Amino acid sequence: MKMILPIFVLSLLFSSSYAAVQDFCVGDLSAPEGPAGYSCKKPAKVTVDDFVFSGLGAAGNTSNIIKAAVTPAFSAQFPGVNGLGVSVARLDLAPGGVVPMHTHPGGSEVLIVVQGSICAGFISSANAVYFKPLKKGDIMVFPQGLLHFQINAGGGPALAFVSFSSPSPGLQILDYALFGNNLPSELVEKTTFLDDAQVKKLKGVLGGTG
Ligand SMILES: *[C@@H]1O[C@H](CO)[C@@H](O)[C@H](O)[C@H]1NC(C)=O
């Protein structure tokens, strides 16, 4: 007993002085985001609303060229997920809608179809193709960093929710990366093997210049 008591007291001391395990690190959106996320909001200023995001109840606006809308609840919109390795988004696909080939450099994705049907797939770094039509209740996983797509495969609107293994997975759409910026057409032609007319046409459609 005599030996156990000091050890007990010692461990109590340690647990209070080393109680630095942080339950959360709600993002302080007033400072820039770094590779490790946002810095933490002072715990005294944290409220329950930092852990609740109400933006996924309404459909996103699909009146655009891809007839699709992604509504993110990433750390920039939902600071409670900062530092926790998770986030969510809503995906609306109008009839004919598509999320063109894209990647999330920062995290893997799980997609859950809740309405309609979606043809989804990804391409591995060995250029193997994995795609399948999904129906309500189906889920599909897209490994981190790989190019993938979602196409509305039904006649009506499709709805899916997606979760990520990162609070800030990022989103880069291949078509816009290639044709939606001011990289000179001549260089785009060299990197894509497309001809000048095709590149200029795609730049016109996707908002690129040069
Ligand atoms: C949806 O986006 C289009 C194109 O930007 C815009 O004209 C329209 O007003 C938006 N609709 C709603 C409901 O916000």
The ligand as an SDF file (V2000), in Angstrom:
LIG
                    3D

 14 14  0  0  0  0  0  0  0  0999 V2000
  -28.6160   29.8360  -59.8370 C   0  0  0  0  0  0  0  0  0  0  0  0
  -27.4950   30.2440  -60.5910 O   0  0  0  0  0  0  0  0  0  0  0  0
  -27.8450   30.9600  -61.7650 C   0  0  0  0  0  0  0  0  0  0  0  0
  -26.5600   31.1740  -62.5720 C   0  0  0  0  0  0  0  0  0  0  0  0
  -25.5470   31.7180  -61.7780 O   0  0  0  0  0  0  0  0  0  0  0  0
  -28.5480   32.2400  -61.3710 C   0  0  0  0  0  0  0  0  0  0  0  0
  -28.9070   32.9600  -62.5230 O   0  0  0  0  0  0  0  0  0  0  0  0
  -29.7690   31.9150  -60.5430 C   0  0  0  0  0  0  0  0  0  0  0  0
  -30.3620   33.1090  -60.0760 O   0  0  0  0  0  0  0  0  0  0  0  0
  -29.4140   31.0290  -59.3590 C   0  0  0  0  0  0  0  0  0  0  0  0
  -30.6370   30.5860  -58.7190 N   0  0  0  0  0  0  0  0  0  0  0  0
  -30.8060   30.6700  -57.4140 C   0  0  0  0  0  0  0  0  0  0  0  0
  -32.1000   30.1280  -56.9080 C   0  0  0  0  0  0  0  0  0  0  0  0
  -29.9700   31.1590  -56.6700 O   0  0  0  0  0  0  0  0  0  0  0  0
  1  2  1  0
  1 10  1  0
  2  3  1  0
  3  4  1  0
  3  6  1  0
  4  5  1  0
  6  7  1  0
  6  8  1  0
  8  9  1  0
  8 10  1  0
 10 11  1  0
 11 12  1  0
 12 13  1  0
 12 14  2  0
M  END
$$$$
